[in-house]
Amino acid sequence: MFVSENLTVNEENHLCIGGLDTVKLAKEYGTPLYVLDEDLFRKNCQTYKTAIEKYYNGNGLVLYANKALCTLHTCKVAMEEGLGADVVSGGELYTAIKAGFPTDKIYFHGNNKTDEELFMAVSSGVGHIIVDNEYELVRLNDIAKEKGVVQNIMFRIKPGVDAHTHSFIQTGQIDSKFGVALENGEAFEIYEKAHKLSNVNPDGIHCHIGSQIFDVEPFMKAAEIMMNFAGDLKDKLGLMIKKLNLGGGYGIMYTENDDPVPYDEYIKHVADVVKDTAKARGIEIPQILMEPGRSISAPAGITLYTIGGVKDIKNVRKYVSVDGGMGDNPRYILYESEYSGVIANKAGDERTDKVTVAGKCCESGDLLMRDAMLQPSEPGDILAVFATGAYNYSMASNYNRIPRPAMIAVSNGEAKVIVKRETYEDIIKNDVF
């Protein structure tokens, strides 16, 4: 019935997350409300760490992809679980540093980093900067020279692998704004140039083929291509690749129709490919890096809403309106992403109503679920939408000047606020007149 293992129904017929009654949480903290099960978040971190220990002899590092969900608290939890950090902006880097993250375990991504961001990254001693293009390479080398350091780098490579996912979240094909391509030779050329520069050390290669992928094969193919590229760099340039970053993108269950691969299966199959290709090419087995974000945080999160108007348009559609919408979850209006959920105060009842859940923003496309099956609902009910722990808070906005929700973390039977609810005053605090 539920897409995450941490969701249950109690004796009052209420939905529970991590053992806590969501109806009571909604009453205490208000709605809309992001709820993160910290215990499941930690468990998902450990699943990846254990897989690397088991299938790759511990020669790897899991990097939590902060773009999925970045707060001081989640950075701290990922750090406590022994993960590194994948950041894609100055803001994410700043948050990780403020959370106490060791900078040598931070990897800084992005296709158009500003000079300010590059200065910040080099000055703070980030472990690696994933360089996107030749222009960035030259600027970074100059900045590193000015700072008197040699900056470890890797380039983002487009391996030309079809990720079988939505076109907006495919990133490994040649027609992508990210990285340099193998097919036209630019990937080899940029490593050749970097190898000659004095203040960068290109000791790794990186790729990321897309997001929400339900198949192991594209990751195996990408690993084979990247390892062969590492072999070419050794044979032709004498350049030894010590780190192989295969990105993330592992699919999760948003609805009962989704069939994700167990997370450790990705590492198991990729590890075999890496070892076999290394042997065939006569190169050292590199340290392997993975960047799971969505698969760690999304299943651990839900969003709670209060239902307002219910509009049944005869022979057309039944709309159920909630006190949130595209401001706290823009994924439907961006990708028509599917979600599932329940009426939290009737969680054990049969879902007999086909409804479209509408947000309160002044946009016709402001929907959270379309033609979803829910329990019969009425004003005042609490709607719980599942698997919202990734790309909801992190993509939230103040459209229509609506304050962003609070976020709470639940752990060991207790709840605490980790992001305060915004106020109207927060919205206007930077306005000037």
C-alpha positions as CSV (number, residue, x, y, z in Angstrom):
1,M,0.0,0.0,0.0
2,F,2.8,2.4,0.8
3,V,6.0,3.1,-1.2
4,S,8.3,3.4,1.8
5,E,9.1,0.9,4.6
6,N,8.8,3.6,7.3
7,L,5.1,4.2,6.8
8,T,2.4,2.4,8.9
9,V,-1.1,2.8,10.2
10,N,-1.9,3.0,13.9
11,E,-4.9,2.0,15.9
12,E,-6.6,5.4,15.3
13,N,-6.4,4.7,11.5
14,H,-3.8,7.4,11.2
15,L,-0.7,7.3,9.0
16,C,2.6,7.1,10.9
17,I,6.1,7.9,9.8
18,G,8.9,6.6,11.9
19,G,6.3,5.6,14.5
20,L,4.9,9.1,14.9
21,D,1.3,10.0,14.1
22,T,1.2,12.3,11.1
23,V,-2.1,13.8,12.0
24,K,-0.7,14.9,15.4
25,L,2.4,16.2,13.7
26,A,0.2,18.3,11.3
27,K,-1.7,19.7,14.3
28,E,1.4,20.5,16.2
29,Y,3.6,22.0,13.5
30,G,1.0,23.2,11.0
31,T,0.8,22.5,7.2
32,P,2.1,22.3,4.6
33,L,4.9,20.4,6.5
34,Y,7.9,18.5,5.2
35,V,8.6,15.5,7.4
36,L,11.9,13.6,7.2
37,D,12.5,10.3,8.8
38,E,16.1,10.7,9.9
39,D,16.4,7.0,10.8
40,L,15.5,5.9,7.3
41,F,17.8,8.6,5.8
42,R,20.7,7.1,7.9
43,K,19.8,3.6,6.9
44,N,19.9,4.5,3.2
45,C,23.3,6.0,3.7
46,Q,24.6,2.8,5.3
47,T,23.1,0.6,2.5
48,Y,25.5,2.3,0.0
49,K,28.5,2.3,2.4
50,T,28.0,-1.4,3.1
51,A,27.8,-2.2,-0.6
52,I,31.1,-0.5,-1.2
53,E,32.7,-2.5,1.6
54,K,31.2,-5.7,0.3
55,Y,31.7,-5.5,-3.4
56,Y,34.6,-3.0,-3.8
57,N,36.7,-3.9,-0.7
58,G,36.0,-0.5,0.8
59,N,37.9,1.3,-1.9
60,G,35.3,3.9,-2.4
61,L,33.4,6.9,-1.0
62,V,29.7,7.6,-1.1
63,L,29.0,11.3,-1.8
64,Y,25.7,12.6,-0.7
65,A,24.2,14.7,-3.5
66,N,23.1,17.8,-1.7
67,K,21.0,19.1,-4.5
68,A,18.4,16.5,-3.5
69,L,18.0,18.0,0.0
70,C,20.4,20.4,1.5
71,T,20.1,21.7,5.0
72,L,22.5,22.1,7.9
73,H,20.9,19.1,9.5
74,T,21.0,16.7,6.5
75,C,24.7,17.7,5.9
76,K,25.5,16.9,9.5
77,V,23.7,13.5,9.3
78,A,25.5,12.6,6.1
79,M,28.8,13.5,7.7
80,E,28.0,11.5,10.8
81,E,27.3,8.5,8.5
82,G,30.8,8.8,7.0
83,L,29.7,10.1,3.6
84,G,31.4,12.7,1.5
85,A,29.5,15.6,-0.1
86,D,28.6,16.5,-3.7
87,V,27.7,20.2,-4.0
88,V,26.8,22.1,-7.1
89,S,26.8,25.8,-6.0
90,G,28.4,28.2,-3.6
91,G,25.2,28.0,-1.4
92,E,25.5,24.2,-1.1
93,L,29.2,24.5,-0.4
94,Y,28.6,27.2,2.2
95,T,26.0,25.0,3.9
96,A,28.2,21.9,4.0
97,I,31.1,24.0,5.4
98,K,28.9,25.6,8.1
99,A,27.7,22.1,9.0
100,G,31.3,21.1,9.8
101,F,31.8,18.9,6.7
102,P,35.5,18.1,6.2
103,T,36.3,20.0,3.0
104,D,38.7,17.3,1.6
105,K,35.5,15.1,1.3
106,I,33.6,17.7,-0.7
107,Y,33.3,17.5,-4.5
108,F,32.2,20.7,-6.2
109,H,30.2,20.3,-9.4
110,G,28.4,22.7,-11.8
111,N,28.5,23.7,-15.5
112,N,29.0,27.4,-15.0
113,K,30.8,28.1,-11.7
114,T,31.4,31.8,-11.0
115,D,34.8,33.2,-10.1
116,E,33.4,33.8,-6.6
117,E,32.5,30.1,-6.3
118,L,35.8,28.9,-7.6
119,F,37.7,31.2,-5.2
120,M,35.5,29.9,-2.4
121,A,36.2,26.3,-3.3
122,V,39.9,26.6,-3.7
123,S,40.3,28.7,-0.6
124,S,38.3,26.3,1.6
125,G,40.3,23.3,0.4
126,V,37.6,21.2,-1.3
127,G,38.8,17.8,-2.2
128,H,38.0,17.9,-5.9
129,I,36.5,20.4,-8.4
130,I,34.6,18.7,-11.2
131,V,35.6,20.9,-14.1
132,D,32.9,21.3,-16.9
133,N,34.7,23.0,-19.7
134,E,38.0,24.5,-21.0
135,Y,37.1,28.1,-20.0
136,E,36.6,26.9,-16.4
137,L,39.8,24.9,-16.5
138,V,41.9,28.0,-17.4
139,R,40.2,30.2,-14.8
140,L,40.6,27.6,-12.1
141,N,44.3,27.1,-12.9
142,D,44.9,30.8,-12.6
143,I,43.0,31.0,-9.3
144,A,44.9,28.0,-7.9
145,K,48.2,29.6,-8.9
146,E,47.1,32.9,-7.2
147,K,46.4,30.9,-4.0
148,G,49.6,28.9,-4.3
149,V,48.0,25.5,-4.4
150,V,47.6,22.6,-6.8
151,Q,43.9,21.8,-7.0
152,N,42.7,18.2,-7.6
153,I,40.2,18.0,-10.4
154,M,38.3,15.7,-12.6
155,F,36.3,16.5,-15.7
156,R,32.6,15.6,-16.3
157,I,32.5,13.3,-19.3
158,K,29.5,12.6,-21.5
159,P,29.8,8.8,-22.1
160,G,27.0,8.8,-24.7
161,V,24.8,6.3,-22.7
162,D,21.0,6.3,-23.1
163,A,19.7,6.5,-19.5
164,H,16.0,5.6,-20.4
165,T,14.5,8.5,-18.4
166,H,12.8,11.8,-18.9
167,S,14.6,14.0,-21.5
168,F,15.0,16.9,-18.9
169,I,17.0,14.6,-16.6
170,Q,19.2,12.8,-19.2
171,T,22.7,14.1,-18.9
172,G,25.1,11.6,-20.4
173,Q,24.3,12.1,-24.1
174,I,26.4,14.4,-26.4
175,D,23.6,17.0,-26.6
176,S,23.7,18.1,-23.0
177,K,24.7,21.3,-21.3
178,F,27.0,19.3,-19.0
179,G,30.6,18.3,-19.5
180,V,32.7,17.2,-22.5
181,A,32.0,14.5,-25.0
182,L,34.0,11.3,-25.8
183,E,32.6,10.9,-29.3
184,N,34.2,14.1,-30.8
185,G,37.5,13.8,-29.0
186,E,37.0,16.9,-26.8
187,A,37.3,14.8,-23.6
188,F,40.7,13.5,-24.5
189,E,41.9,17.0,-25.6
190,I,40.9,18.7,-22.3
191,Y,42.7,16.1,-20.2
192,E,45.8,16.5,-22.5
193,K,45.6,20.3,-21.8
194,A,45.1,19.9,-18.1
195,H,48.0,17.5,-17.8
196,K,50.3,20.3,-18.9
197,L,49.0,22.9,-16.5
198,S,50.9,23.6,-13.3
199,N,48.2,24.2,-10.7
200,V,45.6,21.5,-11.4
201,N,46.0,17.8,-10.9
202,P,43.6,15.8,-13.1
203,D,43.6,12.5,-11.1
204,G,39.9,11.5,-11.7
205,I,37.1,11.1,-14.2
206,H,33.4,11.7,-13.7
207,C,30.2,11.0,-15.4
208,H,26.5,11.2,-14.6
209,I,24.1,9.7,-17.1
210,G,20.7,10.9,-15.7
211,S,18.2,10.5,-12.9
212,Q,15.4,8.2,-11.8
213,I,16.9,5.2,-13.7
214,F,15.4,1.7,-13.1
215,D,18.0,-0.3,-15.0
216,V,21.5,-1.4,-14.0
217,E,22.7,-1.9,-17.6
218,P,23.3,1.9,-18.4
219,F,25.5,2.2,-15.3
220,M,27.5,-0.9,-16.3
221,K,27.9,0.5,-19.8
222,A,29.0,3.9,-18.5
223,A,31.5,2.2,-16.1
224,E,33.0,0.2,-19.0
225,I,33.3,3.3,-21.2
226,M,34.9,5.4,-18.5
227,M,37.4,2.7,-17.5
228,N,38.4,2.3,-21.2
229,F,38.9,6.1,-21.3
230,A,41.1,5.8,-18.2
231,G,43.1,3.2,-20.1
232,D,43.5,5.5,-23.1
233,L,44.7,8.3,-20.8
234,K,47.4,6.1,-19.4
235,D,48.5,4.6,-22.7
236,K,48.6,7.9,-24.6
237,L,49.4,10.5,-22.0
238,G,50.9,8.5,-19.1
239,L,48.1,10.0,-16.9
240,M,47.1,7.7,-14.1
241,I,43.4,8.0,-13.1
242,K,43.0,7.3,-9.4
243,K,39.3,8.1,-8.9
244,L,36.3,7.1,-10.9
245,N,33.1,9.0,-10.1
246,L,30.0,7.3,-11.7
247,G,27.5,9.9,-10.4
248,G,24.1,8.8,-9.2
249,G,20.5,8.7,-10.6
250,Y,19.2,5.5,-9.0
251,G,15.5,5.3,-9.3
252,I,13.1,5.2,-6.4
253,M,9.5,4.2,-5.8
254,Y,7.1,7.2,-6.1
255,T,4.1,5.0,-6.9
256,E,3.2,1.4,-6.8
257,N,4.0,1.2,-10.6
258,D,7.7,1.9,-10.0
259,D,10.0,-1.0,-9.7
260,P,13.4,0.2,-8.5
261,V,16.5,-2.0,-8.3
262,P,17.9,-2.6,-4.8
263,Y,20.4,0.1,-4.3
264,D,23.3,-2.2,-3.5
265,E,22.8,-4.0,-6.8
266,Y,24.1,-1.0,-8.7
267,I,27.4,-1.1,-6.9
268,K,27.6,-4.9,-7.1
269,H,27.3,-4.9,-10.9
270,V,29.4,-1.8,-11.5
271,A,32.2,-3.2,-9.3
272,D,32.5,-6.3,-11.5
273,V,32.7,-4.2,-14.6
274,V,35.4,-1.9,-13.1
275,K,37.5,-4.7,-12.0
276,D,37.3,-6.7,-15.2
277,T,38.0,-3.7,-17.4
278,A,40.9,-2.6,-15.2
279,K,42.5,-6.0,-15.6
280,A,41.9,-6.0,-19.4
281,R,43.4,-2.6,-19.8
282,G,46.3,-3.1,-17.4
283,I,45.4,-0.2,-15.2
284,E,45.0,0.1,-11.4
285,I,41.5,-0.3,-9.9
286,P,40.5,3.3,-9.1
287,Q,38.7,4.5,-6.0
288,I,35.1,4.5,-6.9
289,L,32.8,7.4,-6.0
290,M,29.0,7.4,-6.2
291,E,26.5,10.3,-5.7
292,P,23.2,9.0,-4.4
293,G,20.9,11.9,-3.3
294,R,17.3,11.2,-4.3
295,S,17.5,7.5,-3.3
296,I,18.8,8.5,0.2
297,S,16.4,11.3,1.0
298,A,13.3,10.9,-1.1
299,P,11.9,7.7,0.5
300,A,12.6,9.2,3.9
301,G,10.4,12.2,3.3
302,I,6.7,13.0,3.1
303,T,4.7,16.2,2.9
304,L,1.5,16.9,4.9
305,Y,-1.2,19.2,3.7
306,T,-4.6,20.3,4.9
307,I,-7.4,19.8,2.4
308,G,-9.6,22.8,1.7
309,G,-12.2,22.9,-1.1
310,V,-13.4,19.7,-2.9
311,K,-14.8,20.4,-6.3
312,D,-16.6,17.6,-8.1
313,I,-17.2,18.6,-11.7
314,K,-19.8,16.1,-12.9
315,N,-18.6,13.7,-15.6
316,V,-15.3,15.6,-15.8
317,R,-13.0,15.6,-12.8
318,K,-12.9,15.8,-9.0
319,Y,-10.5,18.4,-7.7
320,V,-9.2,18.2,-4.1
321,S,-7.4,21.5,-3.2
322,V,-4.7,21.7,-0.5
323,D,-2.8,24.5,1.3
324,G,0.4,24.0,-0.7
325,G,1.3,23.2,-4.3
326,M,4.0,24.1,-6.8
327,G,5.7,26.4,-4.4
328,D,6.7,23.5,-2.2
329,N,6.7,20.8,-4.9
330,P,7.3,22.0,-8.4
331,R,8.1,18.5,-9.9
332,Y,4.7,18.0,-11.4
333,I,4.6,21.3,-13.3
334,L,8.2,20.6,-14.4
335,Y,8.1,16.9,-15.4
336,E,4.5,15.8,-14.7
337,S,6.1,13.6,-12.0
338,E,3.8,11.1,-10.4
339,Y,3.3,10.8,-6.7
340,S,1.1,8.6,-4.4
341,G,-0.4,9.4,-1.0
342,V,-3.2,8.8,1.4
343,I,-5.7,10.8,3.5
344,A,-3.6,10.6,6.7
345,N,-6.5,10.5,9.1
346,K,-8.2,7.7,7.1
347,A,-5.0,5.9,6.1
348,G,-6.2,2.3,6.5
349,D,-9.5,2.9,4.5
350,E,-9.9,1.8,1.0
351,R,-8.8,4.3,-1.7
352,T,-12.0,4.6,-3.8
353,D,-12.0,8.2,-5.0
354,K,-10.2,9.1,-8.3
355,V,-9.1,12.7,-7.7
356,T,-6.7,15.4,-9.0
357,V,-4.9,17.2,-6.1
358,A,-4.6,20.9,-6.9
359,G,-2.4,23.4,-5.2
360,K,-3.3,27.0,-4.2
361,C,-1.1,28.8,-6.7
362,C,-2.6,30.9,-9.5
363,E,-1.6,28.5,-12.2
364,S,-3.8,25.9,-14.0
365,G,-0.8,23.5,-14.0
366,D,-0.4,23.7,-10.2
367,L,-1.1,20.1,-9.5
368,L,0.4,17.6,-7.1
369,M,-1.3,14.4,-8.3
370,R,-3.5,13.7,-11.3
371,D,-6.1,11.0,-11.4
372,A,-4.8,9.5,-8.1
373,M,-6.7,7.1,-6.0
374,L,-7.4,8.4,-2.4
375,Q,-9.8,7.8,0.4
376,P,-13.0,10.0,0.2
377,S,-11.8,13.4,1.4
378,E,-13.4,16.4,2.9
379,P,-12.3,19.9,4.1
380,G,-10.0,19.6,7.1
381,D,-8.6,16.2,6.3
382,I,-4.8,15.8,6.2
383,L,-3.3,14.6,2.9
384,A,0.1,12.9,3.0
385,V,2.1,12.8,-0.2
386,F,4.9,10.2,-0.2
387,A,8.5,10.2,-1.3
388,T,8.9,14.0,-1.2
389,G,12.3,14.0,0.6
390,A,14.2,15.0,-2.6
391,Y,13.7,17.9,-5.0
392,N,10.8,19.4,-3.1
393,Y,12.3,21.6,-0.4
394,S,15.4,22.1,-2.5
395,M,13.3,23.4,-5.5
396,A,10.7,25.3,-3.5
397,S,9.9,28.9,-4.2
398,N,7.8,31.8,-3.0
399,Y,5.7,32.0,-6.0
400,N,2.6,34.1,-5.3
401,R,4.5,35.2,-2.2
402,I,3.6,32.1,-0.4
403,P,5.9,31.3,2.5
404,R,7.8,28.0,2.3
405,P,6.9,25.2,4.7
406,A,8.7,24.1,7.8
407,M,10.6,20.8,7.9
408,I,10.8,18.5,10.8
409,A,13.0,15.4,11.4
410,V,11.7,12.4,13.2
411,S,14.0,10.0,15.0
412,N,13.7,7.5,17.8
413,G,10.1,8.5,18.4
414,E,10.8,12.3,18.6
415,A,10.3,15.2,16.3
416,K,12.3,18.4,16.0
417,V,12.2,21.4,13.6
418,I,15.2,21.5,11.2
419,V,13.9,24.3,9.0
420,K,11.7,27.0,10.3
421,R,8.5,27.9,8.6
422,E,8.8,31.1,6.6
423,T,6.7,34.2,7.5
424,Y,5.5,37.0,5.4
425,E,8.2,39.1,7.0
426,D,10.8,36.7,5.7
427,I,9.4,37.2,2.2
428,I,9.8,40.9,2.1
429,K,13.0,41.2,4.2
430,N,15.3,41.9,1.2
431,D,12.8,44.2,-0.6
432,V,13.9,47.8,-0.9
433,F,11.7,50.9,-1.6
